[in-house]
Amino acid sequence: MAMNLWQLYMLAIIILIGTGIYCLLARRNIIQLLIGIEVIAKGVTLSFILGGFFQGNEQIAQAIVITIILIEAITAAVAMSLIVMAHRHTGSLDIKDLRRLRG
């Protein structure tokens, strides 16, 4: 059974989103959680590209993807700065250690 291009892209999207969700559920390190969120975002980005390609609106899909990538980069930078500050206060990157930061 040969897979066509659409099925191959859908498989890649499912694998990316599934890997990201697994990373969010199984990990306790903040950086690994951030990487999981980024992997999920890449799967969503790929789905926008695929949807735009099959609808014939490649330019609109590419504009949306560029916007998603821009927002993703800003979010990653802010999240990394918060992670650095949390590490300075707790000395650890474990999620459970962040509970001590409550006011």
LUMLUMNU-687500 format. One record per residue (C-alpha): residue number from 0; residue in one letter; y, x, z. Coordinates in nm, 3 decimals. Layout:
k:NUM | r:A | v:Y | u:X | w:Z
...
//
This chain:
k:0 | r:M | v:0.000 | u:0.000 | w:0.000
k:1 | r:A | v:0.316 | u:0.167 | w:-0.118
k:2 | r:M | v:0.640 | u:0.110 | w:0.070
k:3 | r:N | v:0.950 | u:0.039 | w:-0.129
k:4 | r:L | v:1.289 | u:0.182 | w:-0.037
k:5 | r:W | v:1.403 | u:-0.125 | w:0.160
k:6 | r:Q | v:1.093 | u:-0.117 | w:0.380
k:7 | r:L | v:1.134 | u:0.255 | w:0.438
k:8 | r:Y | v:1.494 | u:0.211 | w:0.553
k:9 | r:M | v:1.396 | u:-0.080 | w:0.778
k:10 | r:L | v:1.123 | u:0.136 | w:0.932
k:11 | r:A | v:1.377 | u:0.412 | w:0.996
k:12 | r:I | v:1.617 | u:0.161 | w:1.157
k:13 | r:I | v:1.343 | u:0.022 | w:1.381
k:14 | r:I | v:1.232 | u:0.372 | w:1.483
k:15 | r:L | v:1.590 | u:0.480 | w:1.563
k:16 | r:I | v:1.672 | u:0.171 | w:1.767
k:17 | r:G | v:1.333 | u:0.177 | w:1.941
k:18 | r:T | v:1.371 | u:0.544 | w:2.032
k:19 | r:G | v:1.719 | u:0.479 | w:2.168
k:20 | r:I | v:1.604 | u:0.185 | w:2.379
k:21 | r:Y | v:1.313 | u:0.389 | w:2.514
k:22 | r:C | v:1.555 | u:0.666 | w:2.604
k:23 | r:L | v:1.778 | u:0.418 | w:2.788
k:24 | r:L | v:1.488 | u:0.269 | w:2.982
k:25 | r:A | v:1.286 | u:0.581 | w:3.063
k:26 | r:R | v:1.550 | u:0.843 | w:3.141
k:27 | r:R | v:1.766 | u:0.895 | w:3.446
k:28 | r:N | v:1.979 | u:1.182 | w:3.325
k:29 | r:I | v:2.327 | u:1.071 | w:3.219
k:30 | r:I | v:2.340 | u:1.297 | w:2.914
k:31 | r:Q | v:2.004 | u:1.170 | w:2.791
k:32 | r:L | v:2.129 | u:0.814 | w:2.834
k:33 | r:L | v:2.435 | u:0.897 | w:2.626
k:34 | r:I | v:2.211 | u:1.045 | w:2.356
k:35 | r:G | v:2.005 | u:0.724 | w:2.362
k:36 | r:I | v:2.317 | u:0.518 | w:2.308
k:37 | r:E | v:2.417 | u:0.741 | w:2.017
k:38 | r:V | v:2.072 | u:0.706 | w:1.857
k:39 | r:I | v:2.098 | u:0.326 | w:1.881
k:40 | r:A | v:2.442 | u:0.345 | w:1.722
k:41 | r:K | v:2.300 | u:0.551 | w:1.434
k:42 | r:G | v:2.034 | u:0.285 | w:1.376
k:43 | r:V | v:2.301 | u:0.014 | w:1.368
k:44 | r:T | v:2.510 | u:0.225 | w:1.131
k:45 | r:L | v:2.215 | u:0.267 | w:0.897
k:46 | r:S | v:2.156 | u:-0.108 | w:0.904
k:47 | r:F | v:2.518 | u:-0.170 | w:0.801
k:48 | r:I | v:2.477 | u:0.070 | w:0.509
k:49 | r:L | v:2.151 | u:-0.097 | w:0.405
k:50 | r:G | v:2.300 | u:-0.446 | w:0.431
k:51 | r:G | v:2.604 | u:-0.347 | w:0.229
k:52 | r:F | v:2.388 | u:-0.186 | w:-0.038
k:53 | r:F | v:2.171 | u:-0.491 | w:-0.085
k:54 | r:Q | v:2.464 | u:-0.734 | w:-0.076
k:55 | r:G | v:2.655 | u:-0.532 | w:-0.335
k:56 | r:N | v:2.944 | u:-0.461 | w:-0.094
k:57 | r:E | v:2.895 | u:-0.089 | w:-0.053
k:58 | r:Q | v:3.266 | u:-0.016 | w:-0.011
k:59 | r:I | v:3.308 | u:-0.267 | w:0.271
k:60 | r:A | v:2.993 | u:-0.138 | w:0.442
k:61 | r:Q | v:3.115 | u:0.220 | w:0.415
k:62 | r:A | v:3.453 | u:0.127 | w:0.561
k:63 | r:I | v:3.283 | u:-0.046 | w:0.853
k:64 | r:V | v:3.053 | u:0.253 | w:0.906
k:65 | r:I | v:3.344 | u:0.498 | w:0.905
k:66 | r:T | v:3.514 | u:0.282 | w:1.167
k:67 | r:I | v:3.193 | u:0.273 | w:1.374
k:68 | r:I | v:3.159 | u:0.651 | w:1.353
k:69 | r:L | v:3.520 | u:0.698 | w:1.462
k:70 | r:I | v:3.479 | u:0.467 | w:1.761
k:71 | r:E | v:3.147 | u:0.633 | w:1.843
k:72 | r:A | v:3.304 | u:0.980 | w:1.847
k:73 | r:I | v:3.586 | u:0.867 | w:2.075
k:74 | r:T | v:3.341 | u:0.693 | w:2.306
k:75 | r:A | v:3.119 | u:1.002 | w:2.322
k:76 | r:A | v:3.415 | u:1.224 | w:2.407
k:77 | r:V | v:3.533 | u:0.994 | w:2.686
k:78 | r:A | v:3.179 | u:0.955 | w:2.819
k:79 | r:M | v:3.125 | u:1.331 | w:2.823
k:80 | r:S | v:3.448 | u:1.383 | w:3.016
k:81 | r:L | v:3.336 | u:1.123 | w:3.270
k:82 | r:I | v:2.996 | u:1.292 | w:3.293
k:83 | r:V | v:3.163 | u:1.627 | w:3.362
k:84 | r:M | v:3.374 | u:1.471 | w:3.638
k:85 | r:A | v:3.068 | u:1.301 | w:3.789
k:86 | r:H | v:2.880 | u:1.631 | w:3.782
k:87 | r:R | v:3.166 | u:1.805 | w:3.960
k:88 | r:H | v:3.161 | u:1.545 | w:4.238
k:89 | r:T | v:2.785 | u:1.504 | w:4.283
k:90 | r:G | v:2.644 | u:1.834 | w:4.155
k:91 | r:S | v:2.379 | u:1.641 | w:3.965
k:92 | r:L | v:2.339 | u:1.438 | w:3.648
k:93 | r:D | v:2.099 | u:1.185 | w:3.800
k:94 | r:I | v:2.197 | u:0.818 | w:3.790
k:95 | r:K | v:2.097 | u:0.760 | w:4.152
k:96 | r:D | v:2.340 | u:1.028 | w:4.269
k:97 | r:L | v:2.629 | u:0.832 | w:4.119
k:98 | r:R | v:2.591 | u:0.563 | w:4.382
k:99 | r:R | v:2.755 | u:0.801 | w:4.629
k:100 | r:L | v:3.077 | u:0.779 | w:4.427
k:101 | r:R | v:3.143 | u:0.422 | w:4.532
k:102 | r:G | v:3.465 | u:0.373 | w:4.718
//
